[in-house]
Amino acid sequence: LLILGKMKLSAIRQDNPTQTLRSVHETLRYLDEAIRFTREKMADLAPPHLHESGIVAALSSLAARLQQSHDLRVQFRDDGKPKPLPDDLRALVFNCARELLTNTVKHAQTCEAVIELSLEGRFLRLCVRDLGVGFDPLRALSRGMTHAGGFGLLNLRDRVQMFDGELHVHSEPGHGTTITLTVPVQAMGMQ
């Protein structure tokens, strides 16, 4: 969008006055779209709720945004226990949830998903579940890069393992998907 805007502005130099006005309006639309897109992506990568209000508020906001932007109804369930996570772990959990729900939007062919967040003994547990078309997890974990150029489940698993956590994938073609990540409480600096 930015390149297209720049090209339009460059072309204005050769336009007649009537065409110039039309080109300016068109270029402004491209730039407005680029700004909207950039703000959306910034909010996805580092939402204000994540640092200001914590992981529970950020995941709740993520669920609402996905319903609004992708018509994916996401139920968010939290066990109600305090989760004072350090920034790096909060970002990991949020980004994993965002990526898993994005995969649901792209691949699951369903309009419903569930996020569950709980503190179970010495582990923080995030579970993302859908009743979509499912897939073969062994194939997805062995593939590495996805067709669209993303890093997929293999990258998620590696990131979770950096926090001494585990990523469990349960899916079958035609039977939906449940992906659970668990991270030890000690890795969070919690007592």
Secondary structure in CASP SS format (residue, H / E / C, confidence):
PFRMAT SS
TARGET T0000
AUTHOR 0000-0000-0000
METHOD secondary structure of the structure
MODEL  1
L C 1.00
L H 1.00
I H 1.00
L H 1.00
G H 1.00
K H 1.00
M H 1.00
K H 1.00
L H 1.00
S H 1.00
A H 1.00
I H 1.00
R C 1.00
Q C 1.00
D C 1.00
N C 1.00
P H 1.00
T H 1.00
Q H 1.00
T H 1.00
L H 1.00
R H 1.00
S H 1.00
V H 1.00
H H 1.00
E H 1.00
T H 1.00
L H 1.00
R H 1.00
Y H 1.00
L H 1.00
D H 1.00
E H 1.00
A H 1.00
I H 1.00
R H 1.00
F H 1.00
T H 1.00
R H 1.00
E H 1.00
K H 1.00
M H 1.00
A H 1.00
D H 1.00
L H 1.00
A C 1.00
P C 1.00
P H 1.00
H H 1.00
L H 1.00
H H 1.00
E H 1.00
S C 1.00
G C 1.00
I H 1.00
V H 1.00
A H 1.00
A H 1.00
L H 1.00
S H 1.00
S H 1.00
L H 1.00
A H 1.00
A H 1.00
R H 1.00
L H 1.00
Q H 1.00
Q H 1.00
S H 1.00
H H 1.00
D C 1.00
L C 1.00
R E 1.00
V E 1.00
Q E 1.00
F E 1.00
R E 1.00
D E 1.00
D C 1.00
G C 1.00
K C 1.00
P C 1.00
K C 1.00
P C 1.00
L C 1.00
P C 1.00
D H 1.00
D H 1.00
L H 1.00
R H 1.00
A H 1.00
L H 1.00
V H 1.00
F H 1.00
N H 1.00
C H 1.00
A H 1.00
R H 1.00
E H 1.00
L H 1.00
L H 1.00
T H 1.00
N H 1.00
T H 1.00
V H 1.00
K H 1.00
H H 1.00
A H 1.00
Q C 1.00
T C 1.00
C C 1.00
E E 1.00
A E 1.00
V E 1.00
I E 1.00
E E 1.00
L E 1.00
S E 1.00
L E 1.00
E E 1.00
G C 1.00
R C 1.00
F E 1.00
L E 1.00
R E 1.00
L E 1.00
C E 1.00
V E 1.00
R E 1.00
D E 1.00
L C 1.00
G C 1.00
V C 1.00
G C 1.00
F C 1.00
D C 1.00
P H 1.00
L H 1.00
R H 1.00
A H 1.00
L H 1.00
S H 1.00
R H 1.00
G C 1.00
M C 1.00
T C 1.00
H C 1.00
A C 1.00
G C 1.00
G C 1.00
F C 1.00
G H 1.00
L H 1.00
L H 1.00
N H 1.00
L H 1.00
R H 1.00
D H 1.00
R H 1.00
V H 1.00
Q H 1.00
M C 1.00
F C 1.00
D C 1.00
G C 1.00
E E 1.00
L E 1.00
H E 1.00
V E 1.00
H E 1.00
S E 1.00
E C 1.00
P C 1.00
G C 1.00
H C 1.00
G C 1.00
T E 1.00
T E 1.00
I E 1.00
T E 1.00
L E 1.00
T E 1.00
V E 1.00
P E 1.00
V H 1.00
Q H 1.00
A H 1.00
M H 1.00
G C 1.00
M C 1.00
Q C 1.00
END
